[in-house]
Amino acid sequence: MRNYGVYVPRERGQPHKLPHVHIKYRGRLIASVFLLTLTVYGQHETLPEDLLERLREAQAEMLTMWVELNDGD
């Protein structure tokens, strides 16, 4: 989606939250999404339905990225 970015955070040195991604629009954080349930939280703007569908499609890949970035810290 144009102007949207999905970021898997690395929580080094912090207590880990549940696996999640941050959604940014034009560089500004607008929401976060729990990867296990795809529940949107911390939402500042409504996310487009097609963006949520893309998250569903990439859910397993993003969970793998979360583990790679945060496992063992």
N, C-alpha and C positions, 0 to 999 in steps of 0.2 A: 504494500500500500504506500502510496506516495506520501512523503513527509512523516511517516510513522517509523519508529524504531523499536525493536524488541530486544531487551538486554537481559542476559542471565548474569546476576551479580555474583561477585566473589566476596564472601563475608569473612575475610581474614581477620582474626583477632577479635571477632564478635561472636556472641552466642548466635547460633544459626536459627533462623526462622524456618518455617516450612519452606520447601522448595518453591520458588516463585520467580517471576520475571517482572521487569519494569517496562512500562510502555511510555514512550516519549513521542510527543508530537512537535515537530520543528524544534527539537532539542529540549523541550520542557516536559518534565514528568507529569503525566496526566492520570496514571493509574498503575496498579500492580495486580498481578494475577497469580493465584496459587496454582502450581502446575499439576498437583494430584487431582484437584477437583475442577480446575479452570474457573474458580470463583474469583470475581473481580472485587478488589478492596482498595481503599485509599483513592477512590475515583474522584477526579476533579472535573472530568468531562465524560460524556457518553462515548463508549467505544463503538465503532462501526461493526455491524454484524459480520461483514466479510473478514474483518481483522480477527474477530473471535473464531471464525471458521478456520482461518489459517493457523491460529494457535492450536486448535483441536488436531489439525493435520500434522503439526510439528511437535506435538506434546511429548512423544517418546524421545525424540532427538534433544529437546530442551531439558528433559529430566536427566538424560545422559550427560549433557553439558554441565548441569548443576552439580552432579556427583563428581565429575572430573575437577571442577573448580573448587568445591567445598569439602570433599571427603578428606579426612585426615588432618584438617586444620585444628 
